[in-house]
Amino acid sequence: MKLNPDSLVTQLGRSLLPAYLVSGEEPLLAGEAADAIRAQARKLGFTEREVHFVERGTDWEALRGSSDNLSLFAARRIVEIRLPGGKPGVSGARALLAMVARADPDTLLLVLTERLDAQAQNAEWVRAIENRGAWVAVPRVTPQRLPEWLRARCRRVGLDPDAEALALLAARTEGNLLAADQEIAKLALLLGQGRVTAAAIREGVHDSARFSVFEFTAALAERNAARALRVLEGLRTEGEEPPLVLWALLQALRRRGEQPASARLSARAMRVDRMVKGRLTGDPWDELALLATELCGTAVLPLVGVAASPRL
């Protein structure tokens, strides 16, 4: 079966399945899902835990053999496989299929990985775990979903943030759920229970937001200038390199395919490139902000000092 973190709790209350796959791009939520599985297993007598970290050159046959060996103390055990990337290769897939098919009520298979791409989701070993056990797919908490996620998290510890406080907390922790969880725990210690105002958030919560170039391009695709500039500032603060951000901008520009606007934007993109390389005086981040704003359809400063639109 396929579950999410919420439905996993309900399922674990009914029974413990022989195999679980936990995947997703939110480490906090994926970790909590894995913890819930381990906790239920311990209640049912799975007292041993055998952890395998898969890396390049892993001997899957040896791993499979280890999982097949009976415990020296005849104890029930969890065989946990941490699989970065979610692609075990041919030998790994074969070993996982054999481990899933093995009928041993005293062994629980737990596979942990990041978000699976479309190809990995259709892999035979994934389907085998889904059919015999459960695949817990941890969804990304999008900026749109973040306020409600934060509200639910606050309520767990007795906090009731008002709308302004919730918006500010979301702005300061976006893209960093672990930091959000830590800040909520800190607020609970500082304030106890009850109403939380924006003033309390300003005083007690650090800005821990994290962003990626993919969120940047998503904001550009939506022509959301305000969000694009916020993500851009976040990338700058986190030490992202301007060439990577410029690359993302160029991809968005090429997908537009607009003329003559794209020629003008290409010329501004060339200015960023020259600033990065030290061939033109100026701050490439400022120019990236102007470029992002124009790409979202808002007129900004006139372009000067470029005789022709370069081809990028």
Protein Blocks (a to p, Z undefined) as FASTA:
>chain_A
ZZdfklmmmmmmmpccfbdcdddjbfklmmmmmmmmmmmmmmnopabccdddddehiafk
lmmmmmmpccfklpacddddddehjinbjmlmmmmmmmmmpccfkbccddddddddfklm
mpmklmmmmmmmccdddddddfklmmmmmmmmmmmnopacdfklmmmmmmmmgoilklmm
mmmmmmmmmnopadddfklmmmmmccfbdcdfklmmmmmmnopaklmmmmmmmmmmnopa
fklmmmmmmmmmmmnopafklmmmmmmmmmmmmmmnopagcdfklmmmmmmmmmnopacd
ddehiabdcdZZ
